Amino acid sequence: MVKKQEKHIAPLVASLFLPGLGHILKGEIFGGVGIILVYSFSLLLCFLLIGFITTPIIWIWAAYDVYNKPAKN
């Protein structure tokens, strides 16, 4: 039997590489694509310097969210 904590490790690692990917692995397709779009827009905002603040916040929030949200069955 897989422990509850171990079920969240793969989506967490995927989300650390690309925010939103962990959500897609858990079955939340629209949520994952939405996070990827917001993260991509935030990367574009790095040209205006505000992206240097928003991008790490979105990256950390996506990893935290995918780790603490239960998987869809």
N, C-alpha and C positions, 0 to 999 in steps of 0.2 A: 504494500500500500504506500502511495506517495504522500509524504507529509504535506500539510497545507502550505508551509513556507516554501517548499521545493517547487510547487506548482507555479509560483510567482517569479522564480529566478530567470527563466528563459525570456519571458516578456520584458522583465526589467532590463536584462542585458541588451535585448533588441532595442528597447526604448532609449538606452544610453547611446547607441550608435546612431539611431534616427528617431527623434521624438515622434510618437504616433505609431510606429511599427509594432510596439508591444501591444497597443490597443487592437490593432488588426489581428495579431496572433491570438488574442483573447476572444475574438469574434465581434468586436465593436468596429465595424468597417467605417461607418460614417464618422464616428468620433476620431478614429485614427487618421483618416484622410483630412478631417478638419484641423487636427493638430499639425499635420504635415504642412498644410497650406498656411496656417498662422505662423509656424516656425519659418517657412520659406519667406514669407512677407517680412518677418522680423529680421531675417538675414539681409534682406534688401535695405532695411532701415539702418543698417550699419553704415551706409554711405552718409546718413544724416546724423550719425553718432548716437542716436537714441537706441539703435539696435544693439549696441554693446551692453545696454542695460536690460532690454526686453528679451534678448535671445537666451542668456543663461537662466533667466527666470522661467521661461517657457520650457526649456530643457529639463530643469530640475523638477518643475511641477508635473510634467508628463511622466517622468520616471516615478515620482512619488505616487501619482494617481494610478498608474498601471500596477504598482506593487500592492496598493491598499484596496483596490477595487476587486470584488469577487468576479470570477470567470463566469461567462454565460454558458449555460448548458444546452 
